Amino acid sequence: MASVQSTGRSGDMELGRFLHARRTQTSPDQVGITVGGGLRRTPGLRREELATLAGISIDYYVRLERGKETRPSPSVLDALARALQLDDAEHQHLRELAAQAARYAPEPPPPPSRTVPPHLQLVLESLRPCPAYVISRSMDLLAWNPGGLALYAGLADWPATQRNLGRYLFLHPSARTLFGDDWAYQVRGCVARLRAQAGIDPDAPDLTSLVGELLLKSPEFAKLWERYDVTGRKKIQKTFRHPEVGDLTLSGQSMHLEDTPGQRLGVYTAEPGTPDHDAMLLLDLTAPESAGQPDTDAEQQGHRQP
């Protein structure tokens, strides 16, 4: 019985955390509230201000934010989304959190399979010299072609089961140099993706393990995690300051893979005949012909820290 209550409360609190984060990051000016000259102790909107804007009682909103109300109606969610000026993705995330809060599961679901079908490995090989890889919902690198691994300078130095793009961005010493001025932009998008996924599946072991590690080891991650952003703009082009082949600007594309447990395919391309394409080709030619996916048996035995 305790596990049922614990799992249910996780969903309740995620809804409250999201509302609190969005409320404290929405200024009165943004929603047309005139503020007097007195000192405001609350960053962003006060609870009563948001409740008034959404047309709900202050008591009801407080219960929502504290995780004591688990079944807000669609009209209440829509009113809160309008009051907080949520974009479409944030609005959808709010609905998903409310649905999660209303459900009770007897125990956390197992992490999804990390197995990559053999035909996807053939797809990765056929995309050469374009760097390409398959990642899990928690951004673990599950399969790759040579350029897909070599593009992230130094990532191959970690054991295969520890290769995670989120872990790389925040904890690998080469990441800031590789992305240069774009590093801050990249990490915001990374945290937003993990926040959105963890919000609707707060007890998933694969997500809680990674998030717990990054909260402990990276102050930058912890600060961004508290913001509870679930959307981030994505740049079509990324510039990599690669130590082996020099600077190269590539166009990136990410897509969901059908009939897989949340896996995504990432591919980078460059226009043929350009210096960027030449650098991409050199990266593919000089990258080690390493195995295309980690040892899933070793993975099931538990993660080792890099």
ZAVO-74419 format. One record per residue (C-alpha): chain; residue number from 1; x, y, z; residue in one letter. Coordinates in Angstrom, 3 decimals, always signed. Each point is the difference from the previous one (the first is absolute). Layout:
BEGIN
+--------+-----+----------+----------+----------+---------+
: cadena : num :       px :       py :       pz : residuo :
+--------+-----+----------+----------+----------+---------+
:      A : NUM :        X :        Y :        Z :       A :
...
+--------+-----+----------+----------+----------+---------+
This chain:
BEGIN
+--------+-----+----------+----------+----------+---------+
: cadena : num :       px :       py :       pz : residuo :
+--------+-----+----------+----------+----------+---------+
:      A :   1 :   +0.000 :   +0.000 :   +0.000 :       M :
:      A :   2 :   +2.854 :   +2.378 :   +0.766 :       A :
:      A :   3 :   +1.419 :   -0.393 :   -3.477 :       S :
:      A :   4 :   -3.373 :   +0.921 :   -1.513 :       V :
:      A :   5 :   -0.176 :   +3.193 :   +2.018 :       Q :
:      A :   6 :   +3.594 :   +0.864 :   -0.731 :       S :
:      A :   7 :   -0.403 :   -0.382 :   -3.734 :       T :
:      A :   8 :   -3.205 :   +2.008 :   -0.023 :       G :
:      A :   9 :   +1.594 :   +2.816 :   +1.975 :       R :
:      A :  10 :   +2.831 :   +0.222 :   -2.499 :       S :
:      A :  11 :   -2.480 :   +0.910 :   -2.708 :       G :
:      A :  12 :   -1.820 :   +2.471 :   +2.255 :       D :
:      A :  13 :   +3.209 :   +1.799 :   +0.927 :       M :
:      A :  14 :   +1.234 :   +0.244 :   -3.576 :       E :
:      A :  15 :   -3.172 :   +1.888 :   -0.929 :       L :
:      A :  16 :   +0.523 :   +2.339 :   +2.948 :       G :
:      A :  17 :   +3.682 :   +0.504 :   -0.767 :       R :
:      A :  18 :   -0.751 :   +0.911 :   -3.597 :       F :
:      A :  19 :   -2.679 :   +2.526 :   +0.976 :       L :
:      A :  20 :   +2.282 :   +1.520 :   +2.649 :       H :
:      A :  21 :   +2.893 :   +0.325 :   -2.438 :       A :
:      A :  22 :   -2.129 :   +1.614 :   -2.699 :       R :
:      A :  23 :   -1.690 :   +2.335 :   +2.520 :       R :
:      A :  24 :   +3.267 :   +1.265 :   +1.472 :       T :
:      A :  25 :   +1.428 :   +0.605 :   -3.471 :       Q :
:      A :  26 :   -3.009 :   +1.977 :   -1.261 :       T :
:      A :  27 :   +0.280 :   +3.690 :   +0.814 :       S :
:      A :  28 :   -3.039 :   +2.171 :   +0.814 :       P :
:      A :  29 :   +0.858 :   +2.191 :   -2.999 :       D :
:      A :  30 :   -0.289 :   -2.997 :   -2.336 :       Q :
:      A :  31 :   -3.639 :   -0.546 :   +0.974 :       V :
:      A :  32 :   -1.033 :   +3.634 :   +0.328 :       G :
:      A :  33 :   +0.074 :   +0.350 :   +3.792 :       I :
:      A :  34 :   +1.065 :   +3.390 :   +1.319 :       T :
:      A :  35 :   +2.284 :   -0.311 :   +3.006 :       V :
:      A :  36 :   +0.272 :   +2.672 :   +2.654 :       G :
:      A :  37 :   +3.227 :   +1.387 :   +1.343 :       G :
:      A :  38 :   +0.178 :   -2.306 :   +3.016 :       G :
:      A :  39 :   +2.433 :   -2.870 :   +0.386 :       L :
:      A :  40 :   -1.146 :   -3.323 :   -1.495 :       R :
:      A :  41 :   +1.409 :   -3.034 :   +1.783 :       R :
:      A :  42 :   -1.275 :   -2.408 :   -2.651 :       T :
:      A :  43 :   +1.836 :   -0.283 :   -3.327 :       P :
:      A :  44 :   -2.490 :   +0.067 :   -2.848 :       G :
:      A :  45 :   -3.716 :   -0.273 :   +0.718 :       L :
:      A :  46 :   -1.519 :   -0.552 :   +3.414 :       R :
:      A :  47 :   -2.296 :   -2.974 :   +0.429 :       R :
:      A :  48 :   -3.036 :   +2.219 :   +0.432 :       E :
:      A :  49 :   +0.852 :   +1.955 :   -3.145 :       E :
:      A :  50 :   +0.200 :   -3.139 :   -2.095 :       L :
:      A :  51 :   -3.182 :   -1.391 :   +1.507 :       A :
:      A :  52 :   -1.835 :   +3.232 :   -0.837 :       T :
:      A :  53 :   +1.318 :   +0.018 :   -3.563 :       L :
:      A :  54 :   -1.096 :   -3.624 :   -0.467 :       A :
:      A :  55 :   -3.409 :   +0.565 :   +1.605 :       G :
:      A :  56 :   +0.436 :   -2.621 :   +2.718 :       I :
:      A :  57 :   +0.015 :   +0.284 :   +3.787 :       S :
:      A :  58 :   +3.258 :   +0.704 :   +1.775 :       I :
:      A :  59 :   -0.528 :   -3.018 :   +2.256 :       D :
:      A :  60 :   -0.464 :   -2.298 :   -2.975 :       Y :
:      A :  61 :   +3.145 :   +1.284 :   -1.697 :       Y :
:      A :  62 :   +2.035 :   -0.413 :   +3.201 :       V :
:      A :  63 :   -1.164 :   -3.627 :   +0.204 :       R :
:      A :  64 :   +1.082 :   -0.538 :   -3.601 :       L :
:      A :  65 :   +3.456 :   +1.436 :   +0.573 :       E :
:      A :  66 :   +0.472 :   -1.981 :   +3.223 :       R :
:      A :  67 :   -1.013 :   -3.278 :   -1.638 :       G :
:      A :  68 :   -3.205 :   -0.377 :   +2.019 :       K :
:      A :  69 :   -2.332 :   +0.301 :   -2.978 :       E :
:      A :  70 :   +0.463 :   -2.725 :   -2.612 :       T :
:      A :  71 :   -2.871 :   +0.362 :   -2.448 :       R :
:      A :  72 :   -0.225 :   +3.508 :   -1.468 :       P :
:      A :  73 :   -2.528 :   +0.249 :   -2.805 :       S :
:      A :  74 :   +1.057 :   +0.724 :   -3.597 :       P :
:      A :  75 :   -1.544 :   +3.461 :   +0.298 :       S :
:      A :  76 :   +2.112 :   +0.788 :   +3.071 :       V :
:      A :  77 :   +3.156 :   -1.176 :   -1.775 :       L :
:      A :  78 :   -0.845 :   +2.114 :   -3.041 :       D :
:      A :  79 :   -0.654 :   +3.030 :   +2.198 :       A :
:      A :  80 :   +3.347 :   -0.429 :   +1.769 :       L :
:      A :  81 :   +1.773 :   -0.408 :   -3.336 :       A :
:      A :  82 :   -1.534 :   +3.243 :   -1.274 :       R :
:      A :  83 :   +0.825 :   +1.857 :   +3.218 :       A :
:      A :  84 :   +3.618 :   -1.187 :   -0.083 :       L :
:      A :  85 :   +0.243 :   +0.591 :   -3.765 :       Q :
:      A :  86 :   +1.260 :   -3.535 :   -0.607 :       L :
:      A :  87 :   +0.968 :   -0.953 :   -3.518 :       D :
:      A :  88 :   -1.549 :   -3.041 :   -1.668 :       D :
:      A :  89 :   +2.679 :   -2.420 :   +1.220 :       A :
:      A :  90 :   -0.190 :   +1.279 :   +3.594 :       E :
:      A :  91 :   -3.799 :   -0.159 :   -0.094 :       H :
:      A :  92 :   +0.158 :   -3.615 :   -1.151 :       Q :
:      A :  93 :   +2.526 :   -0.794 :   +2.719 :       H :
:      A :  94 :   -2.376 :   +1.470 :   +2.592 :       L :
:      A :  95 :   -2.755 :   -2.319 :   -1.241 :       R :
:      A :  96 :   +2.343 :   -3.001 :   +0.138 :       E :
:      A :  97 :   +1.051 :   +0.820 :   +3.566 :       L :
:      A :  98 :   -3.637 :   +0.258 :   +1.049 :       A :
:      A :  99 :   -0.729 :   -3.374 :   -1.582 :       A :
:      A : 100 :   +3.023 :   -1.461 :   +1.802 :       Q :
:      A : 101 :   -1.156 :   +1.431 :   +3.337 :       A :
:      A : 102 :   -3.404 :   -1.634 :   -0.402 :       A :
:      A : 103 :   +1.473 :   -3.475 :   -0.469 :       R :
:      A : 104 :   +1.281 :   -2.395 :   +2.624 :       Y :
:      A : 105 :   +2.492 :   -2.715 :   -0.923 :       A :
:      A : 106 :   +0.945 :   -2.848 :   +2.347 :       P :
:      A : 107 :   +3.706 :   +0.338 :   -0.753 :       E :
:      A : 108 :   +2.313 :   +1.982 :   -2.307 :       P :
:      A : 109 :   +0.012 :   -1.349 :   -3.541 :       P :
:      A : 110 :   +3.189 :   -1.710 :   -1.167 :       P :
:      A : 111 :   +2.321 :   +2.012 :   -2.264 :       P :
:      A : 112 :   -0.682 :   -0.494 :   -3.695 :       P :
:      A : 113 :   +2.070 :   -2.451 :   -2.009 :       S :
:      A : 114 :   +3.364 :   +1.303 :   -1.175 :       R :
:      A : 115 :   +0.221 :   -2.486 :   -2.877 :       T :
:      A : 116 :   +0.418 :   +1.568 :   -3.438 :       V :
:      A : 117 :   -1.380 :   -2.136 :   -2.859 :       P :
:      A : 118 :   +2.693 :   -1.216 :   -2.444 :       P :
:      A : 119 :   -1.568 :   +1.806 :   -2.936 :       H :
:      A : 120 :   +0.554 :   +3.346 :   +1.752 :       L :
:      A : 121 :   +3.715 :   -0.752 :   +0.249 :       Q :
:      A : 122 :   -0.068 :   -0.511 :   -3.782 :       L :
:      A : 123 :   -1.736 :   +3.367 :   -0.349 :       V :
:      A : 124 :   +2.767 :   +1.665 :   +2.022 :       L :
:      A : 125 :   +2.665 :   -1.596 :   -2.189 :       E :
:      A : 126 :   -1.776 :   +1.057 :   -3.180 :       S :
:      A : 127 :   -0.040 :   +3.631 :   +1.154 :       L :
:      A : 128 :   +3.799 :   +0.278 :   +0.000 :       R :
:      A : 129 :   +1.830 :   +2.368 :   -0.245 :       P :
:      A : 130 :   -2.782 :   +1.845 :   +1.823 :       C :
:      A : 131 :   +0.409 :   -0.382 :   +3.790 :       P :
:      A : 132 :   -3.030 :   -1.882 :   +1.323 :       A :
:      A : 133 :   -1.089 :   -1.745 :   +3.183 :       Y :
:      A : 134 :   -2.987 :   -1.386 :   +1.897 :       V :
:      A : 135 :   -0.724 :   +1.264 :   +3.507 :       I :
:      A : 136 :   -2.446 :   -1.073 :   +2.693 :       S :
:      A : 137 :   -2.629 :   +2.218 :   +1.600 :       R :
:      A : 138 :   +2.558 :   +0.810 :   +2.724 :       S :
:      A : 139 :   +2.621 :   +0.868 :   -2.663 :       M :
:      A : 140 :   +2.134 :   -3.140 :   +0.388 :       D :
:      A : 141 :   +1.961 :   -0.732 :   -3.172 :       L :
:      A : 142 :   -1.341 :   -3.384 :   -1.101 :       L :
:      A : 143 :   +1.484 :   -0.374 :   -3.496 :       A :
:      A : 144 :   +2.179 :   +2.075 :   -2.304 :       W :
:      A : 145 :   +2.108 :   +0.100 :   -3.122 :       N :
:      A : 146 :   +3.674 :   +1.034 :   +0.306 :       P :
:      A : 147 :   -0.618 :   +3.691 :   -0.621 :       G :
:      A : 148 :   -2.985 :   +0.046 :   +2.336 :       G :
:      A : 149 :   +2.214 :   -0.973 :   +2.918 :       L :
:      A : 150 :   +3.102 :   +1.937 :   -1.046 :       A :
:      A : 151 :   -1.938 :   +3.263 :   -0.473 :       L :
:      A : 152 :   -0.287 :   +0.324 :   +3.781 :       Y :
:      A : 153 :   +3.699 :   +0.334 :   +0.705 :       A :
:      A : 154 :   +1.131 :   -2.155 :   +2.921 :       G :
:      A : 155 :   -3.290 :   -1.865 :   +0.409 :       L :
:      A : 156 :   +1.613 :   -3.223 :   -1.253 :       A :
:      A : 157 :   +2.355 :   +0.124 :   +3.000 :       D :
:      A : 158 :   -2.911 :   -0.873 :   +2.277 :       W :
:      A : 159 :   -1.293 :   -3.586 :   +0.323 :       P :
:      A : 160 :   -2.731 :   -0.669 :   -2.550 :       A :
:      A : 161 :   -2.675 :   -0.365 :   +2.680 :       T :
:      A : 162 :   +0.827 :   +3.469 :   +1.378 :       Q :
:      A : 163 :   -0.287 :   +1.856 :   -3.311 :       R :
:      A : 164 :   -2.889 :   +2.378 :   +0.511 :       N :
:      A : 165 :   -0.323 :   +3.347 :   -1.786 :       L :
:      A : 166 :   -1.367 :   +1.758 :   +3.074 :       G :
:      A : 167 :   +2.806 :   -1.344 :   +2.170 :       R :
:      A : 168 :   +2.477 :   +1.018 :   -2.699 :       Y :
:      A : 169 :   -1.264 :   +3.598 :   -0.222 :       L :
:      A : 170 :   +0.241 :   +0.617 :   +3.730 :       F :
:      A : 171 :   +2.825 :   -2.235 :   +1.201 :       L :
:      A : 172 :   +2.473 :   -0.616 :   -2.832 :       H :
:      A : 173 :   +2.914 :   +2.487 :   -0.006 :       P :
:      A : 174 :   -0.062 :   +0.230 :   -3.818 :       S :
:      A : 175 :   -3.661 :   +1.002 :   -0.347 :       A :
:      A : 176 :   +0.349 :   +3.735 :   +0.642 :       R :
:      A : 177 :   +2.882 :   +0.280 :   -2.446 :       T :
:      A : 178 :   -1.817 :   -2.046 :   -2.644 :       L :
:      A : 179 :   -3.081 :   +2.226 :   +0.051 :       F :
:      A : 180 :   +1.666 :   +3.294 :   +0.920 :       G :
:      A : 181 :   -2.485 :   +2.871 :   +0.309 :       D :
:      A : 182 :   -2.828 :   -2.418 :   -0.806 :       D :
:      A : 183 :   +0.557 :   -2.117 :   +3.131 :       W :
:      A : 184 :   -2.503 :   +1.916 :   +2.146 :       A :
:      A : 185 :   -2.599 :   -0.291 :   -2.753 :       Y :
:      A : 186 :   +0.574 :   -3.733 :   -0.344 :       Q :
:      A : 187 :   -0.309 :   -0.740 :   +3.717 :       V :
:      A : 188 :   -3.260 :   +1.940 :   +0.338 :       R :
:      A : 189 :   -1.557 :   -2.132 :   -2.722 :       G :
:      A : 190 :   +1.385 :   -3.162 :   +1.580 :       C :
:      A : 191 :   -1.484 :   +0.753 :   +3.422 :       V :
:      A : 192 :   -3.352 :   +0.996 :   -1.506 :       A :
:      A : 193 :   -0.225 :   -3.352 :   -1.789 :       R :
:      A : 194 :   +0.865 :   -1.961 :   +3.142 :       L :
:      A : 195 :   -2.388 :   +2.111 :   +2.111 :       R :
:      A : 196 :   -2.886 :   -0.664 :   -2.355 :       A :
:      A : 197 :   +0.653 :   -3.738 :   -0.066 :       Q :
:      A : 198 :   +0.550 :   -0.317 :   +3.751 :       A :
:      A : 199 :   -3.104 :   +2.051 :   +0.736 :       G :
:      A : 200 :   -2.337 :   -2.517 :   -1.586 :       I :
:      A : 201 :   +1.940 :   -3.035 :   +1.261 :       D :
:      A : 202 :   +1.471 :   +1.234 :   +3.319 :       P :
:      A : 203 :   +0.856 :   -3.418 :   +1.445 :       D :
:      A : 204 :   +1.715 :   -1.492 :   -3.076 :       A :
:      A : 205 :   +3.353 :   -1.467 :   +1.139 :       P :
:      A : 206 :   +1.917 :   +0.981 :   -3.154 :       D :
:      A : 207 :   -1.019 :   +3.646 :   +0.378 :       L :
:      A : 208 :   +0.297 :   +0.312 :   +3.776 :       T :
:      A : 209 :   +3.480 :   -1.538 :   -0.048 :       S :
:      A : 210 :   +1.350 :   +2.462 :   -2.577 :       L :
:      A : 211 :   -1.718 :   +3.027 :   +1.515 :       V :
:      A : 212 :   +1.203 :   -0.912 :   +3.493 :       G :
:      A : 213 :   +3.575 :   -0.294 :   -1.237 :       E :
:      A : 214 :   -0.071 :   +3.335 :   -1.822 :       L :
:      A : 215 :   -1.676 :   +1.817 :   +2.907 :       L :
:      A : 216 :   +2.815 :   -1.234 :   +2.241 :       L :
:      A : 217 :   +2.908 :   +0.691 :   -2.345 :       K :
:      A : 218 :   -1.003 :   +3.091 :   -2.001 :       S :
:      A : 219 :   -1.112 :   +3.310 :   +1.577 :       P :
:      A : 220 :   -0.942 :   +1.226 :   -3.492 :       E :
:      A : 221 :   -2.344 :   -2.927 :   -0.473 :       F :
:      A : 222 :   -1.559 :   +0.498 :   +3.442 :       A :
:      A : 223 :   -0.692 :   +3.667 :   -0.736 :       K :
:      A : 224 :   -1.646 :   -0.746 :   -3.343 :       L :
:      A : 225 :   -1.953 :   -2.922 :   +1.461 :       W :
:      A : 226 :   -1.643 :   +2.318 :   +2.541 :       E :
:      A : 227 :   -1.320 :   +2.215 :   -2.800 :       R :
:      A : 228 :   -2.183 :   -2.876 :   -1.261 :       Y :
:      A : 229 :   +0.190 :   +1.053 :   -3.641 :       D :
:      A : 230 :   -1.463 :   -2.726 :   -2.208 :       V :
:      A : 231 :   +0.499 :   +1.618 :   -3.387 :       T :
:      A : 232 :   +3.114 :   +1.334 :   -1.631 :       G :
:      A : 233 :   +0.742 :   +1.431 :   -3.379 :       R :
:      A : 234 :   +2.071 :   -2.243 :   -2.197 :       K :
:      A : 235 :   +2.565 :   +1.284 :   -2.428 :       K :
:      A : 236 :   +0.001 :   -1.713 :   -3.359 :       I :
:      A : 237 :   +3.735 :   +0.635 :   -0.305 :       Q :
:      A : 238 :   +2.672 :   -0.677 :   +2.603 :       K :
:      A : 239 :   +3.649 :   +0.976 :   -0.095 :       T :
:      A : 240 :   +2.448 :   -2.499 :   +1.452 :       F :
:      A : 241 :   +3.542 :   +1.081 :   +0.892 :       R :
:      A : 242 :   +1.433 :   -3.440 :   -0.481 :       H :
:      A : 243 :   +3.572 :   -0.694 :   +1.145 :       P :
:      A : 244 :   +0.643 :   -2.520 :   -2.815 :       E :
:      A : 245 :   -1.567 :   +1.577 :   -3.104 :       V :
:      A : 246 :   -0.403 :   +3.666 :   +0.920 :       G :
:      A : 247 :   -3.174 :   +2.070 :   +0.001 :       D :
:      A : 248 :   -2.984 :   -1.383 :   -1.874 :       L :
:      A : 249 :   -3.574 :   +1.234 :   -0.200 :       T :
:      A : 250 :   -2.553 :   -2.732 :   -0.546 :       L :
:      A : 251 :   -3.762 :   -0.120 :   -0.407 :       S :
:      A : 252 :   -1.606 :   -2.277 :   +2.554 :       G :
:      A : 253 :   -3.210 :   -1.987 :   -0.105 :       Q :
:      A : 254 :   -1.577 :   -2.158 :   +2.694 :       S :
:      A : 255 :   -2.967 :   -2.299 :   -0.484 :       M :
:      A : 256 :   -1.989 :   -2.574 :   +1.946 :       H :
:      A : 257 :   +0.453 :   -3.594 :   -1.085 :       L :
:      A : 258 :   -3.133 :   -2.046 :   -0.535 :       E :
:      A : 259 :   -0.589 :   -3.109 :   +2.096 :       D :
:      A : 260 :   +2.748 :   +0.859 :   +2.491 :       T :
:      A : 261 :   -0.331 :   +1.001 :   +3.707 :       P :
:      A : 262 :   +0.633 :   +3.722 :   -0.405 :       G :
:      A : 263 :   +3.176 :   -0.331 :   -2.051 :       Q :
:      A : 264 :   +1.075 :   +2.795 :   -2.350 :       R :
:      A : 265 :   +2.275 :   +0.172 :   -3.021 :       L :
:      A : 266 :   +2.382 :   +2.959 :   -0.226 :       G :
:      A : 267 :   +1.742 :   +0.898 :   -3.265 :       V :
:      A : 268 :   +2.329 :   +2.835 :   -1.018 :       Y :
:      A : 269 :   +0.552 :   +1.087 :   -3.614 :       T :
:      A : 270 :   +1.981 :   +2.541 :   -1.998 :       A :
:      A : 271 :   -0.291 :   +1.257 :   -3.566 :       E :
:      A : 272 :   +2.311 :   -1.996 :   -2.318 :       P :
:      A : 273 :   +2.982 :   +1.960 :   -1.278 :       G :
:      A : 274 :   +0.205 :   +2.266 :   +3.057 :       T :
:      A : 275 :   +2.826 :   +0.101 :   +2.562 :       P :
:      A : 276 :   -2.492 :   -1.270 :   +2.578 :       D :
:      A : 277 :   -0.725 :   -3.069 :   -2.136 :       H :
:      A : 278 :   +3.727 :   -0.587 :   -0.471 :       D :
:      A : 279 :   +0.515 :   +0.147 :   +3.775 :       A :
:      A : 280 :   -2.939 :   -2.353 :   +0.543 :       M :
:      A : 281 :   +1.464 :   -2.455 :   -2.524 :       L :
:      A : 282 :   +3.394 :   +0.192 :   +1.715 :       L :
:      A : 283 :   -1.661 :   -0.694 :   +3.346 :       L :
:      A : 284 :   -1.636 :   -3.129 :   -1.413 :       D :
:      A : 285 :   +3.217 :   -1.212 :   -1.640 :       L :
:      A : 286 :   +2.160 :   +0.459 :   +3.097 :       T :
:      A : 287 :   -2.492 :   -1.145 :   +2.666 :       A :
:      A : 288 :   +0.680 :   -3.440 :   +1.478 :       P :
:      A : 289 :   -2.230 :   -2.756 :   -1.351 :       E :
:      A : 290 :   -1.372 :   -0.744 :   +3.462 :       S :
:      A : 291 :   -2.908 :   -2.249 :   +0.876 :       A :
:      A : 292 :   -3.299 :   +1.573 :   -0.869 :       G :
:      A : 293 :   -1.794 :   -0.464 :   +3.312 :       Q :
:      A : 294 :   +0.784 :   -0.662 :   +3.673 :       P :
:      A : 295 :   -0.102 :   -3.373 :   +1.720 :       D :
:      A : 296 :   -3.634 :   -0.167 :   +1.075 :       T :
:      A : 297 :   +0.725 :   -2.918 :   +2.354 :       D :
:      A : 298 :   +2.538 :   +2.107 :   +1.872 :       A :
:      A : 299 :   -2.510 :   +2.827 :   +0.023 :       E :
:      A : 300 :   -2.573 :   -2.102 :   +1.795 :       Q :
:      A : 301 :   +2.504 :   -0.642 :   +2.792 :       Q :
:      A : 302 :   +0.113 :   +3.668 :   +0.919 :       G :
:      A : 303 :   +1.746 :   +3.212 :   -1.000 :       H :
:      A : 304 :   +3.624 :   +0.719 :   +0.780 :       R :
:      A : 305 :   +1.033 :   +3.584 :   +0.600 :       Q :
:      A : 306 :   +2.421 :   +1.532 :   -2.524 :       P :
+--------+-----+----------+----------+----------+---------+
